[in-house]
Amino acid sequence: MSSPLLIATFRSEAALRHAVRRLVEQGVPVHDVYTPYPMHGLNRVIASRDSRLPGAALCGGIAGCAGAFAMEVFMAVIDWPLNVGGKPLNSTLAFVPVAFELTILCAALTAAGALLVRSKLLPGMRPARTIGGVTDDVFALALRGRDGTHEARRILADCDAMRIESKQAR
């Protein structure tokens, strides 16, 4: 069972920034911020975790590179050894272009797949869209239920929040 969210919506970026700063100064942790466009520096203010997407891309790239070298060594040395001009069968320099291409391909596909899975955008998955309008013109912030105290509601009202409501998180 997930905890309820206290959601406040704002008309402008400045009002949202002001509310976030006031909440952080009072020691109220902000769960998440939803904006129609990226607001640089805001994730440092709310102390959110960095994305794990680069790590997923790195793992995909390493797997692609290792798979490419393993495939090329198997094909050139074990399965179909072919002596061309007295060169060694496992000529690593000849393997680099294919390994590089597969590294980039696997890293990109892993990053795209991880993003789609984490965002619940695959076919058949229901996206967890908590707040309407944030893709158009609404700025919003969410506090976890235990952090949505009377003090937090007062701060949000003082910062010109359009609407303050409680919703059950999915």
N, C-alpha and C positions, 0 to 999 in steps of 0.2 A: 504494500500500500504506500503510495507516494504522499508526501506532505503537501498541504495546500500552499499556493503561491499568493502573495499580495502583489498585485500588478497596478502600477501607476502609469498613466499615459500623459504625454506632454505635447504641446504644439510646436516647440522649437528645440533646436540643439542646445542653445544657451540655457534654457530652463532645465533640460535633462542634465547637462554638465553641472549646473549649480546644485541640483538635488543630489546627484551622486557624491559630489564633494562634501555636502553637508552631512549626508548619511555616513560616509566614511569617517569624517571628523568626529561624529558621535559614537563611532564604534559599531555601527550596524552594517553587517556584511551584505553586499549586493550580490544576489545570486547570478543575474544575467542582465544584459542590456540589449534591446532590440531596436535597430535603427534602419531607415531605408537606404542608407549609404554608410560606408566605413567612417568611423570617427576615430582618427588616429590618437593613440595615447590613452584612450579610455580603459583599455584592458589592464594597463599598469595601475591605474587609479583603483579599480575594483579588485586588483590582485587575482585575476583569473589565470588559470593554467594555460601554458602554451599548447598549441595544437600538437597532436601526435602524428599528424599527416606526414611531415618530413621523415619521421622514423619509419613509417610504413613504406614510403617511397624508397628509402635507403635499403630496407630489407628486400623489396622487390627487385631493386637494381642489383644487389649482391647475388640474389638467386638467379637472375637473368644472366649475369656474367659467368657465374659458376656453371650454370646449365649450358651456356654457349661453349665454354672451354671443354667441358666434359663431352658434349656432343661432337665437337670437332676432333678431339683426341680419339674418341671411339671410332669415328668414321675414317680418319686418316691413318691411324696407327693399328687399330685392332681389326675392324671390319673389312677395309679395302686398302691395304698398304700399297702405295704406288711410289716407286723410286723415280723422282723427276730430277735429272741432272746431278745425281749424287747428293742431293740435299737430305738432311735428316727427316724422318717421317713426322716427327712432332715439331715442326717449325713454328715456334710460338709467334714470331713476327707476322706470319701469314694468318694467324688466328685472330689477331687484334681487331681488325675492322668488323668482323661478324660479331665478336664478343662485345664490342662497343655498341653496336646497333641494338643488340638484344638487351644490353644493360639499360639503355634509354627506353626502349619499348616496354620492358617489364616494369621499370620504375614508374613510367607514366600510367600504364594500365592498373598497377597496384594502387597508385594514388587516386585515380579516378574511381576505382571500385571501392576503396575505403571511404571516400567522400560520399558516394551514393549510399553505401550501407549505413554509415554513421548519421547521415541526414535523413534516413528513411525515405529515400527517393526511388528505390527499386520498384518495379511493377508488383502490385499486390500489397505493398507496405503502406500503412497510414501515416502520413507526416504528423508530427506533434506540433501543430500550429496552435499556440496558446492565445495569441493576441491578434485580432484582426486589424488590418490597416497599416501594419508596420512595413509593408513593402511599398506603400504609397507615400504617406505623409505624416505618419504618427511615430513618435519616439516613445519608447516604453522601457521601464525597468521592472525587474521582478525580485522580490524578497521571499525567502523561504518562510513558511508559516510560523516557525518559532521566532523568526526575526521580525515579523510584521507586527510589532507591538504598537501600543498607543502612541509612544514617542515617535516611532517611524511614520505613522499616519499623520501626526502633527507636522513633522518636517516636510513630508510630501505635500501637504495642503499649503504650507507656507511657501513652497517653491512653485506655486501655480500649476499643480497637477490638474489636468482636465477631468480625469476620472480615477478613482482608487477603488479597486474591487478585489475580492478574493475568488480564486479559481482553484479547482483541483487539478494538479499536474498529472500528465499522463506518463 
